[in-house]
């Protein structure tokens, strides 16, 4: 049985300084000749993003946030896995593993950790309590990077099942969104012996056959929105030329979070997602 080792985040001052230096040296192209997202990320949005990461982003704040909670690492299938393990003070709490998406991290769950582990302090009751396990997908954040191919959805799901058993949880629940939704669904398929149930905030249903007959106006609108996503919002996955131009800028600066309060294009106010997406 592999060891579970305590982990604490300590960001090197030189790394933070290097990030600001590289951002300050970002070379931006000319502005696009349109006033929307049809040619990729607008230059004004890129400028705003670079400015946020260079002048406003506080790495120490993130460091302090993560270090508020018990963090650990353990080796699973040859890869180091980083995770938060936040137990509720309520012993009857149910174990719950939550998986982030792309591009994301366990920071996605910052607003629910306290509510799920201490529901009594947030208007809930003891039945609402969970022991949380928040792992970082291999290749992300502080988890190790695989040295071989094959670390897809199914393999990560198996690793999470191993992790939960290693922590002593013979029965547990699973939740996830984006890639976390696919991983969560795979946990349910592969480990029904231990996984009691799952929840996903990105269920995907692909209609076909008779389901495509006699569609309502709302269903037709949903299909149009899905097609819009495939044509325009999944640019990196489809390797569309307009996005390639700006993705080079995006990759050169490394940070991938959006500035709080910023928005992006959508279809009729809807957000359309695809479990296979990489953008």
C-alpha positions as CSV (number, residue, x, y, z in Angstrom):
1,X,0.0,0.0,0.0
2,X,1.5,3.3,-1.1
3,X,2.0,6.0,1.5
4,X,-0.1,9.1,1.8
5,X,2.1,12.1,2.5
6,X,1.2,15.6,3.8
7,X,1.7,18.4,1.2
8,X,2.0,22.1,1.7
9,X,2.2,24.7,-1.1
10,X,5.2,27.0,-1.0
11,X,5.5,29.2,-4.2
12,X,9.0,30.3,-4.9
13,X,9.4,34.1,-5.1
14,X,11.6,33.7,-8.2
15,X,8.8,31.8,-10.0
16,X,6.3,34.6,-9.3
17,X,8.8,37.2,-10.5
18,X,9.5,35.2,-13.6
19,X,5.8,35.0,-14.4
20,X,5.4,38.8,-14.2
21,X,8.5,39.2,-16.3
22,X,7.3,36.9,-19.1
23,X,3.8,38.6,-19.0
24,X,5.4,42.0,-19.3
25,X,7.3,40.8,-22.4
26,X,4.2,39.5,-24.1
27,X,4.1,40.5,-27.8
28,X,0.6,41.1,-29.0
29,X,-0.5,41.1,-32.6
30,X,-2.7,43.7,-34.4
31,X,-6.4,43.8,-33.5
32,X,-8.9,41.7,-35.4
33,X,-11.1,43.5,-38.0
34,X,-14.4,42.4,-36.4
35,X,-16.1,43.3,-33.1
36,X,-17.0,39.8,-32.0
37,X,-15.4,36.3,-31.4
38,X,-15.7,35.0,-34.9
39,X,-12.0,35.4,-35.6
40,X,-10.9,34.0,-32.2
41,X,-10.1,35.8,-28.9
42,X,-10.4,39.6,-29.3
43,X,-7.2,41.5,-28.7
44,X,-8.9,43.6,-26.0
45,X,-9.8,40.5,-24.1
46,X,-6.2,39.2,-24.3
47,X,-4.9,42.6,-23.1
48,X,-7.3,42.5,-20.1
49,X,-6.2,38.9,-19.3
50,X,-2.5,39.7,-19.5
51,X,-2.9,42.8,-17.4
52,X,-4.8,40.9,-14.7
53,X,-2.2,38.2,-14.4
54,X,0.7,40.7,-14.5
55,X,-0.7,43.3,-12.1
56,X,-3.6,41.9,-10.1
57,X,-3.2,38.2,-9.7
58,X,-2.1,37.3,-6.1
59,X,-0.3,34.0,-6.0
60,X,0.1,34.2,-2.3
61,X,-3.6,34.4,-1.8
62,X,-4.1,31.2,-3.7
63,X,-1.2,29.6,-1.7
64,X,-2.9,30.6,1.6
65,X,-6.2,29.3,0.4
66,X,-5.0,25.9,-0.4
67,X,-2.9,25.6,2.7
68,X,-6.0,26.2,4.8
69,X,-7.0,22.7,4.1
70,X,-5.3,19.3,4.6
71,X,-3.4,18.4,1.4
72,X,-1.7,15.2,0.5
73,X,0.1,13.3,-2.2
74,X,0.2,9.6,-2.9
75,X,1.4,7.4,-5.8
76,X,-1.2,5.6,-7.9
77,X,-0.3,3.6,-10.9
78,X,3.1,5.2,-11.1
79,X,1.9,8.8,-10.9
80,X,1.9,11.1,-7.9
81,X,-1.6,12.3,-7.2
82,X,-2.2,15.6,-5.2
83,X,-5.5,15.9,-3.3
84,X,-7.3,17.8,-0.6
85,X,-8.9,15.6,2.1
86,X,-11.3,17.7,4.1
87,X,-13.2,15.7,6.7
88,X,-16.4,16.9,8.3
89,X,-16.7,17.1,12.1
90,X,-19.9,15.1,11.7
91,X,-18.9,11.5,11.8
92,X,-22.0,10.3,9.9
93,X,-20.9,12.4,6.9
94,X,-20.7,10.6,3.6
95,X,-17.4,10.4,1.6
96,X,-17.5,12.3,-1.7
97,X,-14.9,12.6,-4.4
98,X,-15.2,15.6,-6.6
99,X,-13.3,16.0,-9.9
100,X,-12.4,19.3,-11.6
101,X,-12.4,20.0,-15.3
102,X,-10.1,21.6,-18.0
103,X,-8.6,24.1,-17.6
104,X,-9.2,23.9,-14.0
105,X,-8.1,22.7,-10.5
106,X,-9.4,22.0,-7.0
107,X,-9.8,25.8,-6.6
108,X,-13.1,25.3,-8.6
109,X,-14.5,24.0,-5.3
110,X,-13.5,26.9,-3.1
111,X,-17.1,28.1,-2.6
112,X,-18.5,24.7,-1.6
113,X,-15.9,23.1,0.7
114,X,-17.1,24.7,3.9
115,X,-20.8,24.3,3.0
116,X,-20.4,20.6,2.3
117,X,-18.2,19.8,5.3
118,X,-19.9,22.1,7.8
119,X,-23.6,22.3,6.7
120,X,-24.8,23.3,10.1
121,X,-23.0,26.6,9.8
122,X,-24.7,27.3,6.5
123,X,-28.3,26.5,7.2
124,X,-28.2,22.8,6.5
125,X,-28.4,19.7,8.7
126,X,-26.2,16.7,9.6
127,X,-27.6,14.7,6.6
128,X,-26.0,17.3,4.3
129,X,-22.5,16.7,5.5
130,X,-19.7,15.1,3.4
131,X,-16.1,14.1,3.9
132,X,-14.5,15.6,0.8
133,X,-11.7,14.2,-1.4
134,X,-10.7,16.6,-4.1
135,X,-8.0,15.1,-6.3
136,X,-6.0,16.8,-9.0
137,X,-6.1,15.1,-12.4
138,X,-2.6,13.8,-13.4
139,X,-0.8,16.4,-15.5
140,X,-2.6,19.2,-13.8
141,X,-1.6,21.4,-10.8
142,X,0.5,19.6,-8.3
143,X,-0.2,16.1,-9.4
144,X,2.6,14.3,-11.3
145,X,2.8,14.2,-15.1
146,X,2.3,10.8,-16.7
147,X,5.4,9.5,-18.5
148,X,3.4,7.2,-20.8
149,X,0.2,7.4,-22.8
150,X,-3.1,6.0,-21.7
151,X,-4.1,8.3,-18.9
152,X,-7.6,8.9,-20.2
153,X,-11.0,9.1,-18.5
154,X,-11.2,5.4,-17.5
155,X,-7.7,5.3,-16.0
156,X,-8.2,8.4,-13.9
157,X,-11.5,6.9,-12.7
158,X,-9.8,3.7,-11.6
159,X,-7.2,5.8,-9.8
160,X,-9.9,7.7,-7.9
161,X,-11.5,4.4,-6.9
162,X,-8.0,3.3,-5.6
163,X,-7.6,6.6,-3.8
164,X,-10.9,6.4,-2.0
165,X,-10.2,2.8,-0.9
166,X,-6.7,3.8,0.2
167,X,-8.3,6.5,2.4
168,X,-10.5,3.9,4.0
169,X,-13.8,4.7,2.2
170,X,-15.4,1.4,1.3
171,X,-18.5,3.2,0.1
172,X,-18.5,6.7,-1.4
173,X,-20.2,9.1,-3.7
174,X,-18.7,10.9,-6.8
175,X,-19.3,14.3,-8.4
176,X,-17.8,16.2,-11.3
177,X,-18.2,18.6,-14.2
178,X,-16.5,19.1,-17.6
179,X,-13.8,16.3,-17.8
180,X,-14.7,15.6,-14.2
181,X,-18.2,14.6,-15.4
182,X,-16.7,12.0,-17.7
183,X,-14.4,10.7,-15.0
184,X,-17.3,10.6,-12.5
185,X,-19.5,8.7,-14.9
186,X,-16.7,6.2,-15.5
187,X,-16.3,5.7,-11.8
188,X,-19.9,4.7,-11.6
189,X,-19.5,2.2,-14.5
190,X,-16.2,0.7,-13.3
191,X,-16.7,0.6,-9.5
192,X,-20.4,0.0,-8.6
193,X,-19.3,-2.2,-5.7
194,X,-18.0,0.9,-3.8
195,X,-19.5,3.9,-5.6
196,X,-23.0,4.4,-4.1
197,X,-24.1,7.1,-6.5
198,X,-22.9,10.0,-8.6
199,X,-23.9,13.5,-9.6
200,X,-22.7,15.4,-12.7
201,X,-23.3,19.0,-13.7
202,X,-22.6,18.2,-17.3
203,X,-24.8,15.3,-18.4
204,X,-24.5,14.7,-22.2
205,X,-27.2,13.1,-24.2
206,X,-26.8,12.6,-28.0
207,X,-30.3,12.2,-29.6
208,X,-30.6,9.8,-32.5
209,X,-33.2,7.8,-34.4
210,X,-36.8,8.3,-33.2
211,X,-35.7,10.9,-30.7
212,X,-35.0,13.3,-33.6
213,X,-38.6,13.2,-34.8
214,X,-41.3,15.6,-33.8
215,X,-38.9,17.9,-31.9
216,X,-40.2,20.8,-29.9
217,X,-39.1,24.3,-30.5
218,X,-37.0,24.2,-27.4
219,X,-35.3,21.0,-28.5
220,X,-34.6,22.4,-31.9
221,X,-33.0,25.5,-30.3
222,X,-30.8,23.2,-28.2
223,X,-29.6,21.4,-31.2
224,X,-28.8,24.6,-32.9
225,X,-26.9,25.8,-29.9
226,X,-24.9,22.5,-29.8
227,X,-24.0,23.0,-33.5
228,X,-22.9,26.5,-32.8
229,X,-20.6,25.1,-30.1
230,X,-19.2,22.6,-32.5
231,X,-18.6,25.2,-35.2
232,X,-17.3,28.1,-33.1
233,X,-16.7,27.4,-29.4
234,X,-14.6,24.2,-29.7
235,X,-11.9,25.9,-31.8
236,X,-8.9,24.4,-30.2
237,X,-10.3,20.9,-30.5
238,X,-11.2,21.4,-34.1
239,X,-7.9,23.3,-34.7
240,X,-9.7,26.2,-36.5
241,X,-7.4,28.8,-38.0
242,X,-8.8,31.9,-36.2
243,X,-8.2,30.3,-32.8
244,X,-4.7,29.0,-33.7
245,X,-3.6,32.6,-34.2
246,X,-4.6,33.6,-30.6
247,X,-3.8,30.3,-29.0
248,X,-0.1,31.0,-29.7
249,X,-0.4,34.1,-27.5
250,X,-2.4,32.2,-24.9
251,X,0.3,29.5,-24.7
252,X,3.2,31.9,-24.5
253,X,2.0,33.4,-21.2
254,X,0.9,30.1,-19.6
255,X,-1.9,31.4,-17.2
256,X,-5.3,30.1,-18.3
257,X,-7.8,31.4,-15.8
258,X,-10.3,34.1,-16.9
259,X,-10.3,37.4,-15.1
260,X,-13.2,37.5,-12.7
261,X,-16.2,39.3,-14.2
262,X,-15.1,38.8,-17.7
263,X,-17.4,37.1,-20.2
264,X,-17.2,35.3,-23.5
265,X,-19.5,34.7,-26.4
266,X,-22.5,32.4,-26.1
267,X,-25.6,31.3,-28.0
268,X,-28.9,32.8,-26.9
269,X,-27.5,33.0,-23.4
270,X,-26.8,29.3,-23.2
271,X,-23.6,27.6,-22.4
272,X,-23.1,24.5,-24.6
273,X,-20.6,21.9,-23.5
274,X,-19.2,18.7,-25.0
275,X,-17.7,16.0,-22.9
276,X,-14.9,15.5,-25.5
277,X,-14.0,19.2,-25.6
278,X,-10.5,20.5,-24.9
279,X,-11.3,24.2,-25.0
